[in-house]
Amino acid sequence: MSTVVEDDGAAPVLWRQLGREWKPAGYDEEEMMEEAAFIAYHVHWPLDAILSMEHLERRRWTEMISQMNQQANEQLGSLVT
């Protein structure tokens, strides 16, 4: 179940610590955490570095990582057959 974050005027502590502006209107918090988890799992970057990225930048990284994984899987598949 997705939760759309409402702007209640209280910016999350991490955003304030990072000096980032909180822009939750219409942004899906679950999607943001999925992007962060995906990037952290594959490239082992710290959460604060990932969350400091703009949404489109995180989205680009997830797409690039996915493409690299797909290419690696295809190469491994060709070695097995």
Buried (B, 14 or more C-beta within 10 A) or exposed (E): EEEEBEEEEEBBEEBEEEEBEBEBEEEBBEBBEBBBEBBBEBEEBEEEEBBBBEEEEBEEBBEEBEEEEEEEEEEEEEEEE
